[in-house]
């Protein structure tokens, strides 16, 4: 019988912000049994805003308050350029602290994300995709918007150290503590990068605490240059991915802090990510987004080259709710060339035409 009350309940005495973090570390049982290695996923979808980005969002806002960039004693505005989940985390925490919020994002993002932000009272500006060197890039437009407002801050998630420090101070220590409480060590960690904050914060902490005995591997989708950079030192990229919020054309300020400790990189094609998305649902009961699935694919690849019984940790970023109208649509999957990547036994989950 499951021990549903084996932990003391957490009192979130400071409201929503006290509910961020302390997420479970889930063993992916069937995957682990097949591999002969333990693959664990940090269930970041259990944060109050529904994703790993809640951690960075909280640190970004509170760091701005500490530095006097925004005055919490009067009406203010949080402004960010975000592909979705950081904006959602910022919108939740901004509301809980009494701030307004404004977000610019690439117009390729799911309508469900845009709707959710508007439900939370945020102003949302979907804009055409442009390189970071273009003034019309979504991140640059967010920066310029904040300058036009009184008592407003552009939180600059891509290059603000508060992002990776959130994971260095919370996510990394939680992972190690959770494994050690079960008498396990962390042999490897892998996850994809968008801003680079999650990977850098966790990797730096694990590198220090294990004295370099934890393999640190970055995972990358099509259309991103990080795999190429780790393997060749060049920022080469080609193609595109159905995953949202990850992949980069540059080395962000956050990722720059960990490039010297990256041991390897794994390239994950969309076909592998979409198959894993449905496999996780079918075998593990986990309803996750494409990035989480990509992370698990990478964790499995890393596990295969480690000794039997090793422990690999990755990040389960968010649920599949915001992407369901796409990834569960037969028409969309066919258009993306992904339908045939799903095994016949798993096609039963594709319930939308």
C-alpha angles and dihedrals in degrees: 000000000000115000097229094175101041092121128059111249116259117240108215093203094168093052126239096352091062089059093062114106134000091103122168123263106228124205110220094224106192094039091049093049092052093048097043086228130092115251114192129189123203102225098226091159085079093071112111093254090047102249149065089259092076088080094055092041092057093048093045093054097041092047089053089052092049091050093048093243090130129023112227092195094072138036111294143164134232112211126189144159106230141159089221123281098065088049091050091050091047091048092053094046093041090055091048090053095043099253129133118231137214125190137189117196140168110273089232092079123108118274089230090066092049091048093049092053091051090048086057090055097255127143108237127196115187106197135183116275112264133165119263089253090064117088087222093060108125092243094051091048090053091052092051093046092056090054090060094056134077116242094003133135133201102216094205096208095184098059105018113110090213086077098062092035089062089063095038090055100038119010097044095047091046092053094050093044092049093051094044091050086062092046093254133128128216109248097172143003128197138170140146124260134231105152089001092233099118096046094044097047095047094040094050092050095047092045091056098041097046095041090238095310095120116084110231115205128175117212122211139191129215113285094037129107101209096091090050091047094052093045101039109007090244128116095228121154138168139172128016138257138225089223115101131220098014135091127059143213093208143030104264124215088255097050091044088070092064107032091101093060100044109118099189147337134233123208112213119195118215091246090063093046095051092047091050091048090062093037091057090051093048100041106025102028091237119143101201142160127252095264092055089050091050090051091053092049088054092046090054092050091050091047092054093065095047127084118275112277094028121144122233123184129199139165125264093203104187145331127273095249096101092050102037096105087061110033094041092048116099091202093053093045091051091048090053093046091242105110094086090052089068113087115242091246090060099044088088087081093060093091101157122081 
